[in-house]
Amino acid sequence: MRAAKLTLSVDPKVIEAAKEYASETGTSVSRLVEDFLAAVASRKAPSISTPVLSRLRGSLRGVEVQDYRDHLAEKYGCAEP
């Protein structure tokens, strides 16, 4: 399939950050945008896995969301939204 051109309006700071990220990861800004749009179009979130996230995955299994929210409200002394 042949690529099509797309014109986007993006904050210059975001463009620079995207170029730096693309360079560091050995890809292009076009590929980053294409991968993101493909993920959105397929209704799947991009897979992001970091060492910390990997260690935490499943740690709240069996815990009710409301219990966790209550814990955060008590810990940080704020009312739940």
Summary of the structure (lengths in Angstrom):
residues: 81
radius of gyration: 19.2
end to end distance: 47.8
largest distance: 55.6
contacts: 116
relative contact order: 0.06
helix: 56%
strand: 0%
